[in-house]
Amino acid sequence: MDTQVLIVGAGPVGLTLAIDLGRRGIRCVLIEKNSAPLGYPKMERCNPRTMEIFRRLGLADTIRAAGYPPEWPMDAYLVFDLMKPPLLKMSYPSVAEAKAKRDATNDGTIPLEPYQIISQYTLEPLLKSVAESIPNVTVAFGHEFESYKEVPGGVVAQVKKANGERVTISTRYMVGCDGGSSAVRKQLGFKMEGEPNILEMRQALFHCPELYEKVHAPRARHYHRVDDHWTLMIVQDSRKHFTLHAVVEKDEDMARLFETIVGTPIQYEMLHCAKWTQRLLLAERYAQGHVFLAGDAAHLVIPTGGLGMNTGVGDAMDISWKIAAALQGWGGPKLLESYEAERRPVGAINVKASGGGTTGRMKWRSAYRPNIEDDTPEGKAALDHLLTIARDEAPKSFRVVGAELGYRYRASSVICDEPGGPEPKIEMYEPTSWPGARLPHVWLKPGELSVHDCIEDGYTLLRLGKSKADASGLQTAFERIGAPFFVLDLDNEASRQVYGIDYLIVRPDLHVVWRGNALPENPHKVAEIVTGH
């Protein structure tokens, strides 16, 4: 079997990579050792940047239709059980509320797409069906990667099928999207650096269609039980499935805890239960030769803040268009080299952000005392103390919008960077057109058409000033390399105010590669830098 790209691992990251490569006309084979997508959710939140990426793939509306309803509350509560009044509420906008705010805002501070809850057991089959519909993408479940060897101009991989048969796949490039225990990373010999064993927990998936008919608790997204088990119940996209995370000794304990947090007799079924360990780890390298790592194979975070799969989707989009450029002949040697320089710092930022959110949770959890549910002065004092800490610390788990949207590729050789520049902030997002940053969203038609929607799948020059200088020099420079180049004239005042500059060049993944108040004096140099030559 010969292909241009071999993708190992068909989770959301590998599937997204296959879809994007396929739509670019690249032949790829996606292999997965499991016989079918997971039947339980290791992830359930697509952050705003991921939804912007899915919008560019034409999938945002499909994913929203399959996921959590837009009007369903996204709030989180601290509780003893769901039959008693909540102890503390953390308010977060529903998708419908977030969309309404987005539609009424045009200063670049709001992402084009709000977040979306969609459970992994819903998302993976959806993405799989899309990938399988692309003629130049081959999806092969029940195929386990065993080993590979570098050969001139590519890689030869050995793969074992479910029936024991072994096949050989020859490919130009290989991307390991095969999770935290990545076989590709292990053969590369890349170490994972960080904290490997923070806390061992169990996750269980429950089917309980009548839960909201029986309990008194308000509808929400998360319920944190105040106890010494770190019990957290998460409402899945169907609102009939619920995951429970807790520190317990046995699988049977998870059923007991589910009954405890529900607080009333109820019919349910525990569909899945497994151990997992909180880790904060980053691979020492992301690439070697013709082989790359993406997703959990390159970075492992605690689910706090939803930075795991979402960081991986960012990896997929960064490496996808660069591999396509190399295969299409216009991507220079530094383009693929820039993948690690761009994405590893993002992985480091998100590992830190995840750790920060978890630290906040640890602080209020550590204030638990055995008498905290007692109707005594001592019990009430213990509860008041815990809630005082939780009001400040618990929301930190969700304050990661800066990490989601504000990362900037500062160390990249394919960005025409400028000295200085704003430092990305984890807890907040500040729109900027600084080279390396994601282009802020600005409406051209409020609620309908964004600047993002007008960026072509290549390099796009945005002319925002009143005078539209002749861009033929840049056009010629990119044509000489063979890279796709487009010009977009924007005359609305909002875009000029947000971007703060007359001219910008944006690449296919919506990151700014150059900007100025006049076109570059040496357009050929700019074109050569941003295309990796």
DRENVOKE-636053 format. One record per residue (C-alpha): x, y, z; residue in three letters. Coordinates in steps of 0.02 Angstrom, whole numbers, plus 50000, padded with zeros to 5 digits. Example, Ala and Ser with C-alpha at 12.3 -4.5 7.8 and 13.67 -1.06 7.14 Angstrom:
# DRENVOKE-636053
506154977550390ALA;506844994750357SER;
***
This chain:
# DRENVOKE-636053
500005000050000MET;500755016649947ASP;500155033650003THR;500745051450026GLN;500335052650212VAL;500075039050341LEU;499115044450495ILE;499235033050647VAL;497755034750765GLY;495945038650720ALA;495415049150867GLY;494745066750837PRO;496495073250797VAL;496935059950669GLY;495215060950589LEU;495315079950575THR;497035078650496LEU;496405065750370ALA;494905076550324ILE;495965092150296ASP;497295082950196LEU;495945074450093GLY;495085090650049ARG;496775097449993ARG;496925083049870GLY;498245073449968ILE;498145054449969ARG;498205047950147CYS;497915031950244VAL;497215033050420LEU;497485017650528ILE;496775013750700GLU;497134998350806LYS;495384997950881ASN;494024989750779SER;492815004550800ALA;492765022050875PRO;492725023351065LEU;491045020651146GLY;491435032351291TYR;491975050551302PRO;493785054851340LYS;493355072351278MET;491735081851261GLU;492145100151227ARG;492685108351065CYS;493375125451111ASN;493065141151005PRO;494675139250904ARG;494275121150863THR;492535126350807MET;493305139850696GLU;494365126050618ILE;492845115050594PHE;491965129950513ARG;493365130950384ARG;493135112450353LEU;491275115350327GLY;490825104850480LEU;490355117150617ALA;488475116650589ASP;488465097650573THR;489425095850736ILE;488275107850827ARG;486735098650765ALA;487425082350834ALA;487965089451002GLY;487345098251157TYR;485835109551120PRO;486265128151107PRO;485005133251242GLU;485565120351371TRP;486435128551521PRO;488325127751531MET;488375132051717ASP;489335122351849ALA;488795119152028TYR;489535113152191LEU;488305101252274VAL;488085088052407PHE;486815079352297ASP;485555083852161LEU;484065083252279MET;484725097452386LYS;484945115952341PRO;486635119452259PRO;488015126052370LEU;488855137152239LEU;488475141852059LYS;489745146151925MET;488825154351780SER;489385151951600TYR;488465157051442PRO;487545144151340SER;488025142551157VAL;486465152451111ALA;486965166451230GLU;488755166151167ALA;488145167450987LYS;487025182251029ALA;488495191351109LYS;489605187050960ARG;488325193550835ASP;488225210150927ALA;490115212350947THR;491345218050814ASN;492925223050905ASP;493915206850880GLY;493745201251061THR;492475187351027ILE;492895171550927PRO;491925168050768LEU;491265151750841GLU;490775148451023PRO;491245132251107TYR;490215116551077GLN;489905101451188ILE;489945085451089ILE;490445068951168SER;491865059051092GLN;490705044351059TYR;489685056350950THR;491095066250870LEU;492215051850816GLU;490905042450712PRO;490375058950634LEU;492165063450582LEU;492465045450526LYS;490985046150407SER;491635062550335VAL;493385055550310ALA;492705039850228GLU;491725050450104SER;493325058450034ILE;493955048049887PRO;495815050249921ASN;495675045550106VAL;495765027350161THR;495135023950337VAL;495695007150409ALA;495125002250583PHE;495814986050655GLY;497544990550590HIS;498904992450722GLU;500535001750689PHE;502024991050740GLU;503604999450676SER;504355009650537TYR;505995013250452LYS;506595028650362GLU;506985026250177VAL;507565039150049PRO;506145051450028GLY;504965043850154GLY;504485030150276VAL;504005011750267VAL;502845006250407ALA;502394988750466GLN;500564986850514VAL;499644971950591LYS;497824968950545LYS;496544962150668ALA;496664944750589ASN;498544944350621GLY;499044947950442GLU;500454960550421ARG;500514973550285VAL;501794986350231THR;501355004450196ILE;502555015750103SER;502285034250129THR;503125051050107ARG;502615057050281TYR;501925049150438MET;501005057850581VAL;500805049250749GLY;499105054150822CYS;499065038250926ASP;498805045051100GLY;499745045951263GLY;500535028751245SER;501025032651065SER;501975018550980ALA;502625031050852VAL;503355042150989ARG;504145027251075LYS;505035021950916GLN;505625039750890LEU;506355038651065GLY;505635055351121PHE;505435057051309LYS;503935064851393MET;504435078551513GLU;503405084651661GLY;502305076851796GLU;501815058951751PRO;500815053551905ASN;499825067651985ILE;498235058552035LEU;497445041851989GLU;495565042551960MET;494185032251884ARG;492975037651748GLN;491285029351728ALA;489945032051597LEU;488125030551654PHE;486525029751552HIS;485115037451653CYS;483705044551544PRO;482585049551690GLU;483865059051794LEU;483205076451758TYR;481415070551789GLU;481875064651965LYS;483095077352036VAL;482825095052101HIS;484505102252044ALA;484485115251906PRO;485065109451736ARG;486915112051712ALA;488495105451631ARG;489575100751783HIS;489135095451959TYR;490575094852083HIS;490125084752238ARG;490925091552396VAL;491775076052464ASP;493485067952483ASP;493355058052320HIS;493525072852200TRP;491835067752129THR;491365076851968LEU;489835072851863MET;489815079151683ILE;488245079951577VAL;488555072551405GLN;487805078751242ASP;486265067651249SER;485825073751426ARG;485425055451458LYS;487245050251479HIS;488345056151622PHE;490175053451660THR;490795052551837LEU;492605055651886HIS;493175051052061ALA;494585044252168VAL;494005026952223VAL;494755009652244GLU;493554998852144LYS;492435000351991ASP;490924996052100GLU;491255011652204ASP;490835022352053MET;489045015852050ALA;488875019652236ARG;489525037352209LEU;488325040052064PHE;486875035252177GLU;487565046852312THR;487715062252201ILE;486005059152122VAL;485245058152296GLY;483675048252255THR;483305030452195PRO;483415029852006ILE;483605017551864GLN;485305018251778TYR;486605007651689GLU;488495009251707MET;489125006851529LEU;490985008951555HIS;492255011251693CYS;494145013051686ALA;495625020451778LYS;496525035751715TRP;497965046051784THR;498125064851786GLN;499715069551693ARG;500555085451634LEU;501815080251503LEU;502625087251346LEU;503655077651218ALA;505455083651205GLU;505275083851015ARG;503815084250893TYR;504665078750733ALA;506105069250656GLN;506415066550472GLY;504785062350387HIS;503875058150550VAL;502845070050659PHE;501845069050820LEU;500175077450854ALA;498875077350992GLY;499105067051150ASP;500615058551072ALA;501505075351093ALA;500685082551249HIS;499635076051392LEU;498605087751499VAL;497295085951635ILE;495565088051557PRO;495325103751662THR;494915117651538GLY;494725105951390GLY;496455108951319LEU;496905091151266GLY;495995086751106MET;495835105051060ASN;497725107651064THR;497865092150955GLY;496665098950825VAL;497775114450818GLY;499265102950789ASP;498325094150648ALA;497925110250557MET;499705116850572ASP;500515101250501ILE;499155097750372SER;499365112750257TRP;501265111850274LYS;501325093650221ILE;500165097850076ALA;501315112350026ALA;502835100850028ALA;501955087649923LEU;501285100649801GLN;503045107149774GLY;502935124949837TRP;503325122450021GLY;505155125550059GLY;506215115050178PRO;505935126650326LYS;504045125250316LEU;503935107750388LEU;505365111750507GLU;504305125750579SER;502975113550642TYR;503925109450802GLU;504485127450828ALA;502685133250818GLU;501695119650904ARG;502835113851045ARG;502785130951134PRO;500885130351119VAL;500915113151199GLY;501975120151341ALA;500775134751369ILE;499275123151374ASN;500105110851493VAL;500415125851608LYS;498625132151587ALA;497915114951627SER;499025113651780GLY;498455130851839GLY;496625126051827GLY;496945109951921THR;497875119152058THR;496335129952087GLY;495275114352104ARG;496535106552223MET;496435121752338LYS;494585120852371TRP;494575101852372ARG;495915101752507SER;494755111852621ALA;493555097152636TYR;493255090852813ARG;492285075152864PRO;491025085352964ASN;490625097152820ILE;488865090252793GLU;488415090952978ASP;487085103253035ASP;488225109553172THR;489215125553199PRO;490805116153158GLU;490065108752999GLY;489375125452941LYS;491055133952975ALA;491975120652875ALA;490755122652729LEU;490885141652733ASP;492785140352729HIS;492755128552579LEU;491515139152483LEU;492525154952515THR;494025146752433ILE;492985139252294ALA;492245155952241ARG;493975161852194ASP;494825145652143GLU;493505134752059ALA;493205146251909PRO;495065145451864LYS;494725128551783SER;493785137651646PHE;494845153351626ARG;495885147551479VAL;495215158151335VAL;496935166051313GLY;497725148951291ALA;496355144151168GLU;496435159551056LEU;497925170251104GLY;499425159551061TYR;500675167150940ARG;502035158650838TYR;503495169350892ARG;504945157350866ALA;504455152350690SER;505645154350543SER;504155156050425VAL;503425171550510ILE;504055189150474CYS;504055193650657ASP;504305210750733GLU;505275215350890PRO;504275215451050GLY;502455210951039GLY;501135206851169PRO;501395192251286GLU;499985179451272PRO;498925178151430LYS;498105162051485ILE;496565169151572GLU;496075182351444MET;496145185251257TYR;496745201551180GLU;496505203050991PRO;498075207450894THR;498695206850714SER;500495204450772TRP;501405192250656PRO;501145174350715GLY;499455177850795ALA;497785170850742ARG;496865183950640LEU;495485191150751PRO;493705188450691HIS;492825203950623VAL;491085204350545TRP;490875210650368LEU;489015206850378LYS;488495205650561PRO;488005187950607GLY;488285181650430GLU;489985184650352LEU;491665185850442SER;493355190950376VAL;493835172850417HIS;492585166650289ASP;493445176850153CYS;495225170550183ILE;495705158950041GLU;496615142250057ASP;498315149750023GLY;499155166250065TYR;497945180850069THR;498465199150066LEU;497215209950160LEU;497185228050100ARG;496335238050237LEU;496885256150211GLY;496065269150103LYS;497425267749971SER;497555250549893LYS;499365248849834ALA;499755238249682ASP;500065220449742ALA;500765213749578SER;502515212549653GLY;501905200849789LEU;500835191449663GLN;502355188449553THR;503425183349703ALA;502205169949761PHE;501855164049583GLU;503725161449556ARG;503725149549704ILE;502095141549650GLY;501165146049810ALA;499325150949800PRO;499105169749828PHE;497535180449840PHE;497085198549874VAL;495615203549985LEU;495115221849995ASP;494205226550156LEU;493385243550161ASP;492415242250323ASN;493095253050462GLU;492935239550597ALA;494245228350519SER;495515242650502ARG;495215247750684GLN;495405229950751VAL;496925225350647TYR;497735242450667GLY;498745241150506ILE;498505244150320ASP;499165227650251TYR;499205209850317LEU;499685193150241ILE;498745178350316VAL;499155160150283ARG;497915145550264PRO;497735142250451ASP;497225160450482LEU;498875165650563HIS;499665182150514VAL;501375180150432VAL;501775198250387TRP;501035215650412ARG;501455233850374GLY;500765250850331ASN;501555249250159ALA;501855234150051LEU;503565225850076PRO;505025233749984GLU;505685216349945ASN;504145205649908PRO;505215190849850HIS;506075189850020LYS;504405189950111VAL;503705176449997ALA;505255165750021GLU;505205167350211ILE;503375163250235VAL;503405148350115THR;504945140750199GLY;506235144950066HIS;
***
